[in-house]
Amino acid sequence: MRLDLNCITCNINQVIKVTDSLEIDGNKKENIMRDVLKYLSEVD
């Protein structure tokens, strides 16, 4: 599956929404976002 730019921004926004709704602390939220960004940078 190939991701276009809209998919990437949607995924990032979804991570923000989920981590906010779960009230995850800032450090953990940053680590989660880094993991997601790393994953997104490696997929086709």
PDB file of all heavy atoms in Angstrom:
ATOM      1  N   MET A   1       0.842  -1.171   0.000  1.00  0.00           N
ATOM      2  CA  MET A   1       0.000   0.000   0.000  1.00  0.00           C
ATOM      3  C   MET A   1       0.888   1.236   0.000  1.00  0.00           C
ATOM      4  O   MET A   1       1.835   1.330   0.763  1.00  0.00           O
ATOM      5  CB  MET A   1      -0.884  -0.001   1.246  1.00  0.00           C
ATOM      6  CG  MET A   1      -1.745   1.231   1.362  1.00  0.00           C
ATOM      7  SD  MET A   1      -2.866   1.176   2.770  1.00  0.00           S
ATOM      8  CE  MET A   1      -1.795   1.765   4.063  1.00  0.00           C
ATOM      9  N   ARG A   2       0.558   2.176  -0.857  1.00  0.00           N
ATOM     10  CA  ARG A   2       1.317   3.415  -0.910  1.00  0.00           C
ATOM     11  C   ARG A   2       0.544   4.512  -0.184  1.00  0.00           C
ATOM     12  O   ARG A   2      -0.651   4.650  -0.346  1.00  0.00           O
ATOM     13  CB  ARG A   2       1.561   3.813  -2.354  1.00  0.00           C
ATOM     14  CG  ARG A   2       2.443   2.777  -3.056  1.00  0.00           C
ATOM     15  CD  ARG A   2       2.973   3.213  -4.369  1.00  0.00           C
ATOM     16  NE  ARG A   2       3.888   4.324  -4.371  1.00  0.00           N
ATOM     17  CZ  ARG A   2       5.158   4.321  -3.964  1.00  0.00           C
ATOM     18  NH1 ARG A   2       5.665   3.217  -3.457  1.00  0.00           N
ATOM     19  NH2 ARG A   2       5.910   5.364  -4.070  1.00  0.00           N
ATOM     20  N   LEU A   3       1.259   5.257   0.632  1.00  0.00           N
ATOM     21  CA  LEU A   3       0.656   6.364   1.360  1.00  0.00           C
ATOM     22  C   LEU A   3       0.878   7.654   0.593  1.00  0.00           C
ATOM     23  O   LEU A   3       1.985   7.926   0.149  1.00  0.00           O
ATOM     24  CB  LEU A   3       1.290   6.503   2.745  1.00  0.00           C
ATOM     25  CG  LEU A   3       1.081   5.365   3.724  1.00  0.00           C
ATOM     26  CD1 LEU A   3       1.845   5.648   5.016  1.00  0.00           C
ATOM     27  CD2 LEU A   3      -0.384   5.186   4.024  1.00  0.00           C
ATOM     28  N   ASP A   4      -0.184   8.436   0.424  1.00  0.00           N
ATOM     29  CA  ASP A   4       0.038   9.759  -0.136  1.00  0.00           C
ATOM     30  C   ASP A   4       0.120  10.761   1.011  1.00  0.00           C
ATOM     31  O   ASP A   4      -0.031  10.409   2.184  1.00  0.00           O
ATOM     32  CB  ASP A   4      -1.031  10.134  -1.166  1.00  0.00           C
ATOM     33  CG  ASP A   4      -2.410  10.370  -0.583  1.00  0.00           C
ATOM     34  OD1 ASP A   4      -2.535  10.601   0.629  1.00  0.00           O
ATOM     35  OD2 ASP A   4      -3.384  10.347  -1.356  1.00  0.00           O
ATOM     36  N   LEU A   5       0.376  11.997   0.692  1.00  0.00           N
ATOM     37  CA  LEU A   5       0.588  13.013   1.718  1.00  0.00           C
ATOM     38  C   LEU A   5      -0.613  13.151   2.641  1.00  0.00           C
ATOM     39  O   LEU A   5      -0.457  13.325   3.851  1.00  0.00           O
ATOM     40  CB  LEU A   5       0.919  14.352   1.060  1.00  0.00           C
ATOM     41  CG  LEU A   5       1.365  15.479   1.984  1.00  0.00           C
ATOM     42  CD1 LEU A   5       2.569  15.043   2.814  1.00  0.00           C
ATOM     43  CD2 LEU A   5       1.693  16.710   1.168  1.00  0.00           C
ATOM     44  N   ASN A   6      -1.824  13.047   2.111  1.00  0.00           N
ATOM     45  CA  ASN A   6      -3.028  13.154   2.940  1.00  0.00           C
ATOM     46  C   ASN A   6      -3.123  12.016   3.948  1.00  0.00           C
ATOM     47  O   ASN A   6      -3.594  12.223   5.067  1.00  0.00           O
ATOM     48  CB  ASN A   6      -4.282  13.207   2.077  1.00  0.00           C
ATOM     49  CG  ASN A   6      -4.371  14.489   1.283  1.00  0.00           C
ATOM     50  OD1 ASN A   6      -4.000  15.552   1.761  1.00  0.00           O
ATOM     51  ND2 ASN A   6      -4.853  14.394   0.062  1.00  0.00           N
ATOM     52  N   CYS A   7      -2.699  10.841   3.582  1.00  0.00           N
ATOM     53  CA  CYS A   7      -2.711   9.715   4.515  1.00  0.00           C
ATOM     54  C   CYS A   7      -1.773   9.977   5.687  1.00  0.00           C
ATOM     55  O   CYS A   7      -2.097   9.664   6.832  1.00  0.00           O
ATOM     56  CB  CYS A   7      -2.282   8.431   3.822  1.00  0.00           C
ATOM     57  SG  CYS A   7      -3.415   7.831   2.561  1.00  0.00           S
ATOM     58  N   ILE A   8      -0.627  10.534   5.394  1.00  0.00           N
ATOM     59  CA  ILE A   8       0.357  10.791   6.440  1.00  0.00           C
ATOM     60  C   ILE A   8      -0.172  11.815   7.426  1.00  0.00           C
ATOM     61  O   ILE A   8      -0.118  11.596   8.639  1.00  0.00           O
ATOM     62  CB  ILE A   8       1.696  11.253   5.823  1.00  0.00           C
ATOM     63  CG1 ILE A   8       2.309  10.098   5.020  1.00  0.00           C
ATOM     64  CG2 ILE A   8       2.671  11.732   6.901  1.00  0.00           C
ATOM     65  CD1 ILE A   8       3.473  10.484   4.160  1.00  0.00           C
ATOM     66  N   THR A   9      -0.720  12.910   6.931  1.00  0.00           N
ATOM     67  CA  THR A   9      -1.243  13.932   7.837  1.00  0.00           C
ATOM     68  C   THR A   9      -2.428  13.410   8.628  1.00  0.00           C
ATOM     69  O   THR A   9      -2.575  13.737   9.812  1.00  0.00           O
ATOM     70  CB  THR A   9      -1.624  15.217   7.082  1.00  0.00           C
ATOM     71  OG1 THR A   9      -2.582  14.915   6.066  1.00  0.00           O
ATOM     72  CG2 THR A   9      -0.405  15.861   6.460  1.00  0.00           C
ATOM     73  N   CYS A  10      -3.254  12.592   8.017  1.00  0.00           N
ATOM     74  CA  CYS A  10      -4.399  12.010   8.718  1.00  0.00           C
ATOM     75  C   CYS A  10      -3.916  11.087   9.840  1.00  0.00           C
ATOM     76  O   CYS A  10      -4.463  11.115  10.947  1.00  0.00           O
ATOM     77  CB  CYS A  10      -5.282  11.250   7.745  1.00  0.00           C
ATOM     78  SG  CYS A  10      -6.763  10.563   8.507  1.00  0.00           S
ATOM     79  N   ASN A  11      -2.910  10.287   9.569  1.00  0.00           N
ATOM     80  CA  ASN A  11      -2.361   9.399  10.593  1.00  0.00           C
ATOM     81  C   ASN A  11      -1.787  10.190  11.763  1.00  0.00           C
ATOM     82  O   ASN A  11      -2.008   9.838  12.924  1.00  0.00           O
ATOM     83  CB  ASN A  11      -1.267   8.497   9.998  1.00  0.00           C
ATOM     84  CG  ASN A  11      -1.832   7.295   9.313  1.00  0.00           C
ATOM     85  OD1 ASN A  11      -2.206   6.339   9.956  1.00  0.00           O
ATOM     86  ND2 ASN A  11      -1.892   7.355   7.994  1.00  0.00           N
ATOM     87  N   ILE A  12      -1.078  11.241  11.475  1.00  0.00           N
ATOM     88  CA  ILE A  12      -0.496  12.073  12.537  1.00  0.00           C
ATOM     89  C   ILE A  12      -1.609  12.706  13.373  1.00  0.00           C
ATOM     90  O   ILE A  12      -1.548  12.692  14.610  1.00  0.00           O
ATOM     91  CB  ILE A  12       0.440  13.141  11.940  1.00  0.00           C
ATOM     92  CG1 ILE A  12       1.676  12.459  11.363  1.00  0.00           C
ATOM     93  CG2 ILE A  12       0.829  14.184  12.992  1.00  0.00           C
ATOM     94  CD1 ILE A  12       2.553  13.353  10.530  1.00  0.00           C
ATOM     95  N   ASN A  13      -2.617  13.249  12.711  1.00  0.00           N
ATOM     96  CA  ASN A  13      -3.740  13.848  13.441  1.00  0.00           C
ATOM     97  C   ASN A  13      -4.464  12.818  14.296  1.00  0.00           C
ATOM     98  O   ASN A  13      -4.898  13.124  15.407  1.00  0.00           O
ATOM     99  CB  ASN A  13      -4.712  14.518  12.476  1.00  0.00           C
ATOM    100  CG  ASN A  13      -4.158  15.790  11.902  1.00  0.00           C
ATOM    101  OD1 ASN A  13      -3.388  16.488  12.551  1.00  0.00           O
ATOM    102  ND2 ASN A  13      -4.538  16.103  10.684  1.00  0.00           N
ATOM    103  N   GLN A  14      -4.586  11.610  13.809  1.00  0.00           N
ATOM    104  CA  GLN A  14      -5.251  10.553  14.574  1.00  0.00           C
ATOM    105  C   GLN A  14      -4.452  10.200  15.833  1.00  0.00           C
ATOM    106  O   GLN A  14      -5.031   9.986  16.895  1.00  0.00           O
ATOM    107  CB  GLN A  14      -5.447   9.310  13.700  1.00  0.00           C
ATOM    108  CG  GLN A  14      -6.298   8.253  14.330  1.00  0.00           C
ATOM    109  CD  GLN A  14      -7.734   8.703  14.540  1.00  0.00           C
ATOM    110  OE1 GLN A  14      -8.250   9.569  13.854  1.00  0.00           O
ATOM    111  NE2 GLN A  14      -8.390   8.105  15.508  1.00  0.00           N
ATOM    112  N   VAL A  15      -3.140  10.158  15.709  1.00  0.00           N
ATOM    113  CA  VAL A  15      -2.299   9.891  16.878  1.00  0.00           C
ATOM    114  C   VAL A  15      -2.497  10.984  17.925  1.00  0.00           C
ATOM    115  O   VAL A  15      -2.627  10.699  19.122  1.00  0.00           O
ATOM    116  CB  VAL A  15      -0.807   9.784  16.486  1.00  0.00           C
ATOM    117  CG1 VAL A  15       0.088   9.730  17.706  1.00  0.00           C
ATOM    118  CG2 VAL A  15      -0.579   8.567  15.616  1.00  0.00           C
ATOM    119  N   ILE A  16      -2.548  12.223  17.495  1.00  0.00           N
ATOM    120  CA  ILE A  16      -2.757  13.335  18.417  1.00  0.00           C
ATOM    121  C   ILE A  16      -4.109  13.203  19.112  1.00  0.00           C
ATOM    122  O   ILE A  16      -4.209  13.343  20.335  1.00  0.00           O
ATOM    123  CB  ILE A  16      -2.642  14.686  17.679  1.00  0.00           C
ATOM    124  CG1 ILE A  16      -1.204  14.900  17.226  1.00  0.00           C
ATOM    125  CG2 ILE A  16      -3.099  15.835  18.578  1.00  0.00           C
ATOM    126  CD1 ILE A  16      -1.017  16.049  16.255  1.00  0.00           C
ATOM    127  N   LYS A  17      -5.157  12.909  18.353  1.00  0.00           N
ATOM    128  CA  LYS A  17      -6.497  12.768  18.932  1.00  0.00           C
ATOM    129  C   LYS A  17      -6.551  11.641  19.954  1.00  0.00           C
ATOM    130  O   LYS A  17      -7.116  11.784  21.035  1.00  0.00           O
ATOM    131  CB  LYS A  17      -7.532  12.518  17.839  1.00  0.00           C
ATOM    132  CG  LYS A  17      -7.856  13.726  17.017  1.00  0.00           C
ATOM    133  CD  LYS A  17      -8.869  13.378  15.943  1.00  0.00           C
ATOM    134  CE  LYS A  17      -9.089  14.539  15.001  1.00  0.00           C
ATOM    135  NZ  LYS A  17     -10.012  14.203  13.918  1.00  0.00           N
ATOM    136  N   VAL A  18      -5.966  10.510  19.611  1.00  0.00           N
ATOM    137  CA  VAL A  18      -6.018   9.350  20.506  1.00  0.00           C
ATOM    138  C   VAL A  18      -5.211   9.602  21.773  1.00  0.00           C
ATOM    139  O   VAL A  18      -5.684   9.336  22.878  1.00  0.00           O
ATOM    140  CB  VAL A  18      -5.522   8.075  19.778  1.00  0.00           C
ATOM    141  CG1 VAL A  18      -5.312   6.932  20.755  1.00  0.00           C
ATOM    142  CG2 VAL A  18      -6.501   7.678  18.683  1.00  0.00           C
ATOM    143  N   THR A  19      -4.001  10.130  21.626  1.00  0.00           N
ATOM    144  CA  THR A  19      -3.186  10.366  22.814  1.00  0.00           C
ATOM    145  C   THR A  19      -3.806  11.446  23.699  1.00  0.00           C
ATOM    146  O   THR A  19      -3.723  11.365  24.919  1.00  0.00           O
ATOM    147  CB  THR A  19      -1.734  10.731  22.452  1.00  0.00           C
ATOM    148  OG1 THR A  19      -1.724  11.848  21.556  1.00  0.00           O
ATOM    149  CG2 THR A  19      -1.006   9.555  21.836  1.00  0.00           C
ATOM    150  N   ASP A  20      -4.448  12.440  23.094  1.00  0.00           N
ATOM    151  CA  ASP A  20      -5.148  13.462  23.885  1.00  0.00           C
ATOM    152  C   ASP A  20      -6.338  12.861  24.621  1.00  0.00           C
ATOM    153  O   ASP A  20      -6.549  13.133  25.802  1.00  0.00           O
ATOM    154  CB  ASP A  20      -5.628  14.613  23.001  1.00  0.00           C
ATOM    155  CG  ASP A  20      -4.511  15.547  22.583  1.00  0.00           C
ATOM    156  OD1 ASP A  20      -3.402  15.469  23.152  1.00  0.00           O
ATOM    157  OD2 ASP A  20      -4.753  16.370  21.671  1.00  0.00           O
ATOM    158  N   SER A  21      -7.110  12.033  23.934  1.00  0.00           N
ATOM    159  CA  SER A  21      -8.303  11.459  24.559  1.00  0.00           C
ATOM    160  C   SER A  21      -7.945  10.490  25.689  1.00  0.00           C
ATOM    161  O   SER A  21      -8.707  10.336  26.639  1.00  0.00           O
ATOM    162  CB  SER A  21      -9.183  10.760  23.525  1.00  0.00           C
ATOM    163  OG  SER A  21      -8.572   9.589  23.046  1.00  0.00           O
ATOM    164  N   LEU A  22      -6.786   9.848  25.578  1.00  0.00           N
ATOM    165  CA  LEU A  22      -6.332   8.937  26.630  1.00  0.00           C
ATOM    166  C   LEU A  22      -5.571   9.660  27.727  1.00  0.00           C
ATOM    167  O   LEU A  22      -5.130   9.027  28.689  1.00  0.00           O
ATOM    168  CB  LEU A  22      -5.450   7.840  26.030  1.00  0.00           C
ATOM    169  CG  LEU A  22      -6.153   6.884  25.072  1.00  0.00           C
ATOM    170  CD1 LEU A  22      -5.138   5.935  24.436  1.00  0.00           C
ATOM    171  CD2 LEU A  22      -7.255   6.112  25.777  1.00  0.00           C
ATOM    172  N   GLU A  23      -5.408  10.968  27.575  1.00  0.00           N
ATOM    173  CA  GLU A  23      -4.714  11.799  28.562  1.00  0.00           C
ATOM    174  C   GLU A  23      -3.311  11.265  28.878  1.00  0.00           C
ATOM    175  O   GLU A  23      -2.895  11.177  30.025  1.00  0.00           O
ATOM    176  CB  GLU A  23      -5.549  11.946  29.828  1.00  0.00           C
ATOM    177  CG  GLU A  23      -6.879  12.619  29.572  1.00  0.00           C
ATOM    178  CD  GLU A  23      -7.754  12.749  30.796  1.00  0.00           C
ATOM    179  OE1 GLU A  23      -7.379  12.238  31.864  1.00  0.00           O
ATOM    180  OE2 GLU A  23      -8.822  13.369  30.674  1.00  0.00           O
ATOM    181  N   ILE A  24      -2.606  10.915  27.821  1.00  0.00           N
ATOM    182  CA  ILE A  24      -1.231  10.423  27.953  1.00  0.00           C
ATOM    183  C   ILE A  24      -0.312  11.613  28.207  1.00  0.00           C
ATOM    184  O   ILE A  24      -0.458  12.669  27.583  1.00  0.00           O
ATOM    185  CB  ILE A  24      -0.824   9.658  26.674  1.00  0.00           C
ATOM    186  CG1 ILE A  24      -1.685   8.402  26.557  1.00  0.00           C
ATOM    187  CG2 ILE A  24       0.654   9.324  26.674  1.00  0.00           C
ATOM    188  CD1 ILE A  24      -1.491   7.635  25.286  1.00  0.00           C
ATOM    189  N   ASP A  25       0.638  11.447  29.126  1.00  0.00           N
ATOM    190  CA  ASP A  25       1.527  12.555  29.465  1.00  0.00           C
ATOM    191  C   ASP A  25       2.438  12.919  28.297  1.00  0.00           C
ATOM    192  O   ASP A  25       2.628  12.139  27.367  1.00  0.00           O
ATOM    193  CB  ASP A  25       2.349  12.251  30.730  1.00  0.00           C
ATOM    194  CG  ASP A  25       3.440  11.231  30.506  1.00  0.00           C
ATOM    195  OD1 ASP A  25       4.483  11.607  29.932  1.00  0.00           O
ATOM    196  OD2 ASP A  25       3.265  10.070  30.908  1.00  0.00           O
ATOM    197  N   GLY A  26       2.981  14.123  28.362  1.00  0.00           N
ATOM    198  CA  GLY A  26       3.756  14.686  27.260  1.00  0.00           C
ATOM    199  C   GLY A  26       4.921  13.850  26.795  1.00  0.00           C
ATOM    200  O   GLY A  26       5.143  13.703  25.600  1.00  0.00           O
ATOM    201  N   ASN A  27       5.696  13.297  27.732  1.00  0.00           N
ATOM    202  CA  ASN A  27       6.861  12.496  27.341  1.00  0.00           C
ATOM    203  C   ASN A  27       6.452  11.228  26.613  1.00  0.00           C
ATOM    204  O   ASN A  27       7.042  10.860  25.595  1.00  0.00           O
ATOM    205  CB  ASN A  27       7.704  12.137  28.566  1.00  0.00           C
ATOM    206  CG  ASN A  27       8.444  13.334  29.117  1.00  0.00           C
ATOM    207  OD1 ASN A  27       8.755  14.275  28.397  1.00  0.00           O
ATOM    208  ND2 ASN A  27       8.714  13.307  30.412  1.00  0.00           N
ATOM    209  N   LYS A  28       5.438  10.566  27.119  1.00  0.00           N
ATOM    210  CA  LYS A  28       4.957   9.333  26.482  1.00  0.00           C
ATOM    211  C   LYS A  28       4.356   9.662  25.115  1.00  0.00           C
ATOM    212  O   LYS A  28       4.563   8.936  24.141  1.00  0.00           O
ATOM    213  CB  LYS A  28       3.922   8.666  27.393  1.00  0.00           C
ATOM    214  CG  LYS A  28       3.367   7.384  26.860  1.00  0.00           C
ATOM    215  CD  LYS A  28       4.380   6.276  26.922  1.00  0.00           C
ATOM    216  CE  LYS A  28       3.698   4.973  26.559  1.00  0.00           C
ATOM    217  NZ  LYS A  28       4.644   3.880  26.431  1.00  0.00           N
ATOM    218  N   LYS A  29       3.609  10.776  25.045  1.00  0.00           N
ATOM    219  CA  LYS A  29       3.006  11.191  23.778  1.00  0.00           C
ATOM    220  C   LYS A  29       4.081  11.469  22.732  1.00  0.00           C
ATOM    221  O   LYS A  29       3.944  11.079  21.575  1.00  0.00           O
ATOM    222  CB  LYS A  29       2.162  12.442  24.007  1.00  0.00           C
ATOM    223  CG  LYS A  29       1.332  12.846  22.828  1.00  0.00           C
ATOM    224  CD  LYS A  29       0.582  14.137  23.078  1.00  0.00           C
ATOM    225  CE  LYS A  29      -0.436  13.978  24.175  1.00  0.00           C
ATOM    226  NZ  LYS A  29      -1.309  15.157  24.307  1.00  0.00           N
ATOM    227  N   GLU A  30       5.163  12.109  23.159  1.00  0.00           N
ATOM    228  CA  GLU A  30       6.263  12.388  22.238  1.00  0.00           C
ATOM    229  C   GLU A  30       6.895  11.094  21.736  1.00  0.00           C
ATOM    230  O   GLU A  30       7.192  10.963  20.544  1.00  0.00           O
ATOM    231  CB  GLU A  30       7.318  13.244  22.934  1.00  0.00           C
ATOM    232  CG  GLU A  30       8.472  13.610  22.033  1.00  0.00           C
ATOM    233  CD  GLU A  30       9.522  14.468  22.712  1.00  0.00           C
ATOM    234  OE1 GLU A  30       9.169  15.169  23.683  1.00  0.00           O
ATOM    235  OE2 GLU A  30      10.681  14.419  22.274  1.00  0.00           O
ATOM    236  N   ASN A  31       7.092  10.122  22.623  1.00  0.00           N
ATOM    237  CA  ASN A  31       7.668   8.838  22.210  1.00  0.00           C
ATOM    238  C   ASN A  31       6.757   8.110  21.231  1.00  0.00           C
ATOM    239  O   ASN A  31       7.237   7.519  20.256  1.00  0.00           O
ATOM    240  CB  ASN A  31       7.939   7.967  23.433  1.00  0.00           C
ATOM    241  CG  ASN A  31       9.103   8.467  24.250  1.00  0.00           C
ATOM    242  OD1 ASN A  31       9.977   9.160  23.742  1.00  0.00           O
ATOM    243  ND2 ASN A  31       9.110   8.149  25.531  1.00  0.00           N
ATOM    244  N   ILE A  32       5.464   8.151  21.489  1.00  0.00           N
ATOM    245  CA  ILE A  32       4.508   7.511  20.579  1.00  0.00           C
ATOM    246  C   ILE A  32       4.574   8.176  19.209  1.00  0.00           C
ATOM    247  O   ILE A  32       4.620   7.503  18.171  1.00  0.00           O
ATOM    248  CB  ILE A  32       3.083   7.561  21.162  1.00  0.00           C
ATOM    249  CG1 ILE A  32       2.984   6.665  22.394  1.00  0.00           C
ATOM    250  CG2 ILE A  32       2.049   7.177  20.111  1.00  0.00           C
ATOM    251  CD1 ILE A  32       1.714   6.840  23.207  1.00  0.00           C
ATOM    252  N   MET A  33       4.579   9.516  19.201  1.00  0.00           N
ATOM    253  CA  MET A  33       4.625  10.239  17.927  1.00  0.00           C
ATOM    254  C   MET A  33       5.916   9.941  17.184  1.00  0.00           C
ATOM    255  O   MET A  33       5.912   9.755  15.964  1.00  0.00           O
ATOM    256  CB  MET A  33       4.479  11.740  18.164  1.00  0.00           C
ATOM    257  CG  MET A  33       4.419  12.548  16.885  1.00  0.00           C
ATOM    258  SD  MET A  33       3.049  12.106  15.786  1.00  0.00           S
ATOM    259  CE  MET A  33       1.700  12.852  16.671  1.00  0.00           C
ATOM    260  N   ARG A  34       7.030   9.856  17.896  1.00  0.00           N
ATOM    261  CA  ARG A  34       8.300   9.521  17.244  1.00  0.00           C
ATOM    262  C   ARG A  34       8.229   8.131  16.607  1.00  0.00           C
ATOM    263  O   ARG A  34       8.713   7.929  15.489  1.00  0.00           O
ATOM    264  CB  ARG A  34       9.452   9.586  18.232  1.00  0.00           C
ATOM    265  CG  ARG A  34       9.853  10.989  18.612  1.00  0.00           C
ATOM    266  CD  ARG A  34      11.004  10.981  19.625  1.00  0.00           C
ATOM    267  NE  ARG A  34      11.307  12.304  20.078  1.00  0.00           N
ATOM    268  CZ  ARG A  34      12.106  13.165  19.424  1.00  0.00           C
ATOM    269  NH1 ARG A  34      12.666  12.798  18.292  1.00  0.00           N
ATOM    270  NH2 ARG A  34      12.336  14.359  19.911  1.00  0.00           N
ATOM    271  N   ASP A  35       7.631   7.180  17.309  1.00  0.00           N
ATOM    272  CA  ASP A  35       7.479   5.825  16.761  1.00  0.00           C
ATOM    273  C   ASP A  35       6.617   5.837  15.503  1.00  0.00           C
ATOM    274  O   ASP A  35       6.936   5.174  14.512  1.00  0.00           O
ATOM    275  CB  ASP A  35       6.872   4.885  17.803  1.00  0.00           C
ATOM    276  CG  ASP A  35       7.824   4.552  18.930  1.00  0.00           C
ATOM    277  OD1 ASP A  35       9.047   4.757  18.772  1.00  0.00           O
ATOM    278  OD2 ASP A  35       7.340   4.080  19.983  1.00  0.00           O
ATOM    279  N   VAL A  36       5.523   6.581  15.546  1.00  0.00           N
ATOM    280  CA  VAL A  36       4.631   6.655  14.388  1.00  0.00           C
ATOM    281  C   VAL A  36       5.345   7.324  13.211  1.00  0.00           C
ATOM    282  O   VAL A  36       5.269   6.836  12.075  1.00  0.00           O
ATOM    283  CB  VAL A  36       3.325   7.407  14.738  1.00  0.00           C
ATOM    284  CG1 VAL A  36       2.515   7.713  13.494  1.00  0.00           C
ATOM    285  CG2 VAL A  36       2.501   6.605  15.731  1.00  0.00           C
ATOM    286  N   LEU A  37       6.036   8.418  13.466  1.00  0.00           N
ATOM    287  CA  LEU A  37       6.756   9.103  12.391  1.00  0.00           C
ATOM    288  C   LEU A  37       7.848   8.219  11.795  1.00  0.00           C
ATOM    289  O   LEU A  37       8.061   8.211  10.579  1.00  0.00           O
ATOM    290  CB  LEU A  37       7.340  10.417  12.905  1.00  0.00           C
ATOM    291  CG  LEU A  37       6.336  11.500  13.235  1.00  0.00           C
ATOM    292  CD1 LEU A  37       7.017  12.665  13.938  1.00  0.00           C
ATOM    293  CD2 LEU A  37       5.589  11.960  12.004  1.00  0.00           C
ATOM    294  N   LYS A  38       8.521   7.465  12.648  1.00  0.00           N
ATOM    295  CA  LYS A  38       9.549   6.543  12.148  1.00  0.00           C
ATOM    296  C   LYS A  38       8.910   5.491  11.258  1.00  0.00           C
ATOM    297  O   LYS A  38       9.397   5.198  10.167  1.00  0.00           O
ATOM    298  CB  LYS A  38      10.266   5.879  13.324  1.00  0.00           C
ATOM    299  CG  LYS A  38      11.408   4.950  12.901  1.00  0.00           C
ATOM    300  CD  LYS A  38      12.109   4.395  14.128  1.00  0.00           C
ATOM    301  CE  LYS A  38      13.308   3.554  13.816  1.00  0.00           C
ATOM    302  NZ  LYS A  38      13.189   2.575  12.779  1.00  0.00           N
ATOM    303  N   TYR A  39       7.790   4.938  11.708  1.00  0.00           N
ATOM    304  CA  TYR A  39       7.083   3.927  10.902  1.00  0.00           C
ATOM    305  C   TYR A  39       6.650   4.520   9.565  1.00  0.00           C
ATOM    306  O   TYR A  39       6.863   3.922   8.518  1.00  0.00           O
ATOM    307  CB  TYR A  39       5.873   3.403  11.670  1.00  0.00           C
ATOM    308  CG  TYR A  39       4.989   2.539  10.814  1.00  0.00           C
ATOM    309  CD1 TYR A  39       5.341   1.232  10.520  1.00  0.00           C
ATOM    310  CD2 TYR A  39       3.815   3.044  10.269  1.00  0.00           C
ATOM    311  CE1 TYR A  39       4.548   0.429   9.713  1.00  0.00           C
ATOM    312  CE2 TYR A  39       3.017   2.264   9.454  1.00  0.00           C
ATOM    313  CZ  TYR A  39       3.393   0.962   9.170  1.00  0.00           C
ATOM    314  OH  TYR A  39       2.607   0.187   8.352  1.00  0.00           O
ATOM    315  N   LEU A  40       6.039   5.709   9.604  1.00  0.00           N
ATOM    316  CA  LEU A  40       5.554   6.324   8.381  1.00  0.00           C
ATOM    317  C   LEU A  40       6.693   6.645   7.413  1.00  0.00           C
ATOM    318  O   LEU A  40       6.505   6.611   6.195  1.00  0.00           O
ATOM    319  CB  LEU A  40       4.759   7.596   8.692  1.00  0.00           C
ATOM    320  CG  LEU A  40       3.410   7.377   9.369  1.00  0.00           C
ATOM    321  CD1 LEU A  40       2.806   8.715   9.766  1.00  0.00           C
ATOM    322  CD2 LEU A  40       2.456   6.594   8.493  1.00  0.00           C
ATOM    323  N   SER A  41       7.870   6.935   7.950  1.00  0.00           N
ATOM    324  CA  SER A  41       9.003   7.243   7.082  1.00  0.00           C
ATOM    325  C   SER A  41       9.556   6.002   6.383  1.00  0.00           C
ATOM    326  O   SER A  41      10.284   6.109   5.400  1.00  0.00           O
ATOM    327  CB  SER A  41      10.119   7.916   7.882  1.00  0.00           C
ATOM    328  OG  SER A  41      10.785   6.989   8.709  1.00  0.00           O
ATOM    329  N   GLU A  42       9.193   4.824   6.896  1.00  0.00           N
ATOM    330  CA  GLU A  42       9.743   3.581   6.344  1.00  0.00           C
ATOM    331  C   GLU A  42       8.777   2.827   5.430  1.00  0.00           C
ATOM    332  O   GLU A  42       9.195   1.904   4.743  1.00  0.00           O
ATOM    333  CB  GLU A  42      10.169   2.674   7.497  1.00  0.00           C
ATOM    334  CG  GLU A  42      11.322   3.260   8.295  1.00  0.00           C
ATOM    335  CD  GLU A  42      11.633   2.494   9.555  1.00  0.00           C
ATOM    336  OE1 GLU A  42      10.838   1.593   9.943  1.00  0.00           O
ATOM    337  OE2 GLU A  42      12.670   2.778  10.182  1.00  0.00           O
ATOM    338  N   VAL A  43       7.506   3.193   5.427  1.00  0.00           N
ATOM    339  CA  VAL A  43       6.553   2.489   4.571  1.00  0.00           C
ATOM    340  C   VAL A  43       6.537   3.094   3.188  1.00  0.00           C
ATOM    341  O   VAL A  43       6.916   4.245   2.992  1.00  0.00           O
ATOM    342  CB  VAL A  43       5.123   2.479   5.178  1.00  0.00           C
ATOM    343  CG1 VAL A  43       5.098   1.709   6.459  1.00  0.00           C
ATOM    344  CG2 VAL A  43       4.579   3.872   5.331  1.00  0.00           C
ATOM    345  N   ASP A  44       6.092   2.327   2.225  1.00  0.00           N
ATOM    346  CA  ASP A  44       5.989   2.828   0.841  1.00  0.00           C
ATOM    347  C   ASP A  44       4.855   3.815   0.715  1.00  0.00           C
ATOM    348  O   ASP A  44       3.827   3.707   1.298  1.00  0.00           O
ATOM    349  CB  ASP A  44       5.742   1.676  -0.141  1.00  0.00           C
ATOM    350  CG  ASP A  44       6.990   0.847  -0.354  1.00  0.00           C
ATOM    351  OD1 ASP A  44       8.085   1.379  -0.190  1.00  0.00           O
ATOM    352  OD2 ASP A  44       6.819  -0.338  -0.687  1.00  0.00           O
TER     353      ASP A  44
END
